[in-house]
Amino acid sequence: QPVKWVRIHNLPDFVYFNHAQHVSVAGIECQKCHGPVEEMEIMYQHSSLTMGWCINCHRETNVKVKDNEYYTKIHEELSKKYGVEKLTAAQMGGLECGKCHY
C-alpha cells in the first residue's frame, strides 16, 4: 500500500511556493528547509517557514549561478549593478511581494 501522506508544513492560502524554482533551478538542498529528513524517524517541521524566515533566507543565501544557464544573463547584469560577484535572492528580486503572495 502507498504511504499515507501527512501534511507537516501548511502555508497560508495566499502564499505561493514553487518547489521547482528553489530545488531544480536554484539548486537548494531539501535539508535547507526540511531539515535532515533522511535521519528523521518521524517527520517534524524543522523550519518555521514564516515570512520572516523566508525573507532572511532570500537576504542571506547566495544564488548558485555556476553552470546554471537560467541565471547567466541575470547574474551578468546584476553583478555589474551591485558591484559584486555573488548575488542573493533578494538582489535578484526575491523580496518582491508578488513573488510569493497573490
N, C-alpha and C positions, 0 to 999 in steps of 0.2 A: 504494500500500500504506500501511496505517496506520503511524504512527511506533512503533517498538519502545520500550516503557516500560522504563526502567532506574531502579530504586529508588535514590534518593540519600539520603533520610532514613529511618532504620529505628529506630522507637521500640520499647522493650521490650513484650512481650505484655501485661503488666499495666498498661500506660498507655493511657488513652483520651484521644484528642484529637479535638475536634469542630471541623472547619474552619468549618462554618456559624455556630457560636456566635462565633467570632473574626472571620470575614470579613463575613458577612451581618448579624449582629446588632450586633457591636461596631464594625464599620467599619474594622478593621485592614487596612492595605495588605499585599499579599503580600510585598512587599520587606522589610517589618519582620523577617520570619523567614527568608525565602528569598533575600534579597539582591537585587541588580539583575539579575534573570533576563533582562530584556529586552536586556541588554548582554552576557550570557554566551554565548560561542561554544560552550563545553562546560559543561554544568551541573556545579556542585560544591556541597558543603554549606557554606553561608555561616555558619550559626549552630550552636552545639554541641547545642542542644535538650536539654541536661541538665536535671535537676530544678532545680538552682540557677539556670540561665539563665531558665527559665520563672518561677520564684519572683521573681527580680529584675524581670522584665517586669511581673508582676502587682503588685508593690510600687511600681513607678515610673511605670507608664502610666496616665494619666487616661482614664477611660471616656468615650467620646463620647456624651453624653446629649441634646444638642441635636437636635431633630427626630427623636428615636428613642423612639417610644411604648413600646417594650419596657422601657426603663429609667425612664420618667417617675415612676411611683409609688415604685419602689425609691429613686430619687435624692431625691425629696422627703423620705422618711423618714430615710434615712441621712445626708443633708447636715445635717439638724437634729441627729441623734445626734452626729455628729463636728464640727459647727460649721464646716463648710467648704462651699464651692460646688462644688469639683471633687472627684471620688471616684476612687480607684484600684480596680483589680480586687480587690486584697487587702481593701479596706474593704467590698467587696460580697460577700465570702465566697470569693474566688478562691484562698485558701490552704487551704481545707478539703481534706483528703486525698481524700475521696470524689469530688471534682470531676474528678480525673484518674486516680485509682487505683481498681481494683475487685478 
